[in-house]
Amino acid sequence: MLLRFKKEILEAARKDDRGIIYIAVNETWAELKILVPYDRYRHPNGLTELREQIEAENPAVVVPPLSMKWM
């Protein structure tokens, strides 16, 4: 999404460092993999508890209820 404002971002970055000449996409994450202590969440409501903790600690993050799974 930031690349929609590529011109504005480039201008702002160049105010700080004139050596910046180009902005490109770095990575795109379709899925995020996280490592957690398995034993703490190894019960029937473990993923629900983990989702609630992630959302509580990160107010801007909303994890859809059925989007998490164990690998």
N, C-alpha and C positions, 0 to 999 in steps of 0.2 A: 504494500500500500504506500510505503514511503516514496517509492519510485514515481508515483503520480506527481509528487512535488519535487522532482529531481532538481529542477532549476533553482527553486528557493533554497533547498538544502545545500546545494553546491555553493550558492552565493553566501549563505551563512557560514559554511565551513571555511570558505576562502577568506572571510574576515579574520579568522583565527590563524589560518595557515595558507599562505598564498601558493604553496607547493601542491595543494590539492587541485587536481585538474579533472577528475572523472569519478563518477559514482556508479557502481555496478551491483547487481544482486549477488549476495554471498551464498546463502543457503535457504532452502525452503523445507520446513518440517511438516510433513503430512501427519505424523504421529510423534508424540513425545514419549520416550521410554525413561522411566525413573526407577531407581533402585531403592527399595525400602526393606527394613528388617521383616522378613516373612513371618517369623514366629509371632510378632505382635499383632498381625492381622489375619492369622490362620484360624478363623472361625466363620460361621455362616454370614455374619454381617461385616466382615473385615473390610471388603472393598467400599462399602457404604461409609464406614467409619473413616477410612483413609480419604475418600472424596470429601467428606465434611471437614476434615482437618486441613486439607489443601485449600478449600474455599475459605475457611476461617482465618487462615494465615495469609491469604492473598485476596484481599477484597475485590480486586478487578477480575479475578478468575472465576468462571462458572464451568464446572465439569458436568456434562450431561450424565444423568444417573446410570445409564447402561453402557457408557463409553469406555469404562475401565475393565481390564481383564488381566488375569495372571498369565505369564508366559511360561 
